[in-house]
Amino acid sequence: MSHKTLNLDLAKTPILKSIVYGRIGDEDMQTVTVNITSRDTPVDLIGFTITFEGITSGGQTKVFDIDGISSTEAGLKAGTFDYTFPNTAFAVAGNYEIAYFSIVKDDKRDTTGEFDIIVEGNADIDAPLAETIITEYNKLVKELHKITDKYISDSDAKFADLNQKIADLQTKITQYQNTVKNTADTAVSTINTTKDSAVSKINSTKDSAVSTVNSTASSAVKTINDALDEFKKGDFYTKAEADAKFATSQSLKDLSNKVIANKGNLASGTDLDNVIDIGTYRIGGLTGGTDIINVPSERSGTTIYAYLTVSGTTTSVVQELIVYDSKTVSQIYSRSRSGSTPTFSPWSKTVMADDSGKVTMKDLVASSITLPNDTDGWVTLQNLHYKKKNGLVSFWFDFTTTAAGTAVVGTFPDGFIPPNDVMFVIVNWTTTTASSKVLQLTGLNSSTNTGLVGILNAVANTRYTGHFTFSI
């Protein structure tokens, strides 16, 4: 038995990967302690479903397992648990394609960074390659067995109760039979005992003797009728009632058919539009658009290694295609089939971040992009009119001064002020003078009047105007 500690981070920041070693046939002896953090901060795992997910060498086995997880409430609170690898995790020799843990709570899902698993071979060189293992399937099979065992147990109890009722009734019938026999025997004995007296007194006692016999016979008949009524009151099930109350072999078979099972490899020439039976299928090195039809457009003409999962019903189907390749990042595509005339929707692709948490946008389609502090049209403040678009500020003014000196045009708000002072040259509009003046915009690095736009040494009662642009 070996023990190892894995420190895994949900941020998936590239670090030196931990390695777990095993050998084909190892079973429930490899236990690791896992510490999960998010950017080095322990993650509270209480309420999360934790699953080990991995693909063995060559994509031969897909392992999803939650049974090996064990921890305490305090351990989960600190982001720590133990995990014992099942036998199926060491069924195929070689290096795992990918291995990590996922955590799921409500509609939230996250995964840890990856770690390596190396499985050594054993002396049995003829050991068959493992089939794809889905732990959830095994669980459903166990649940099916549990339901079957309970059905058999309940049926045995009900039939035992029925047999007891029949036995009790048989006892009562026997008792009633004995009562009738005893009554009859007593009547016969009485008749024999009084035969001589009855013969001698036949004329005088005839009516009395007949009455006694009739009374005795009526009592016997009543006893038998009571026994038959008691039998009719027995609480027995009809066949229709029994079929309605208990599961049939056909209903159990129908339940097993609803399990998402491994359907094996798709053959060359398969059209994905025709793959609508519930289950998981593997595409092993087929060319998209040629060997395998109706794949996502960007996969047409490429060699595809993938798993296709089909869920839903035959009239309302959801297909999820997980493409894996040791040289590229795994990608996920999905589409659905519905409608009165069932047809598939176009494939959609899930956008995923890389192991550093960054998302690369291949094609960005947008009518416009608005940056922070961009304005929708011109803004007027004092004599200043301004706007900003994509970091480029434009402003204009047209006014007449009332006094000489620095004429204030206006003051820019935060987000529109450059770091340093900016100077512009403007010309007055008087009919007799054409002297140049300096327009100053005070930058953020100034100790006072940041954002102030002013005309230096302006002339009184003079019209000034200008239109300028600068970037920040």
Secondary structure, DSSP 8 states (H G I E B T S, - for coil): -EEEEEEEETT-------EEEEETT--S-EEEEEEEEETTEE---TT-EEEEEEE-GGG--EEEE-TTEE--HHHHHTTEEEEE--GGGGSS-EE-SEEEEEEEETTEEEE----EEEEE--S-TT--------HHHHHHHHHHHHHHHHHHHHHHHHHHHHHHHHHHHHHHHHHHHHHHHHHHHHHHHHHHHTHHHHHHTHHHHHHHHHHHHHHHHHHHHHHHHHHHHHHHT-----HHHHHHHS--HHHHHHHHHTS--EEEE--TTEEGGG--SSEEEEEEEEEBTTTEES--GGGTTSEEEEEEEEEE-SSSEEEEEEEEETTEEEEEEEEEEETTTTEE---EE-----TTS----S----S----TT--SS-EEETTEEEEEETTEEEEEEEEE-SSSEEEEEEE--TTS--SS-EEEEEEB--SS---EEEEEE--TTSSS-TTEEEEEEE-TT-EEEEEEEEE-
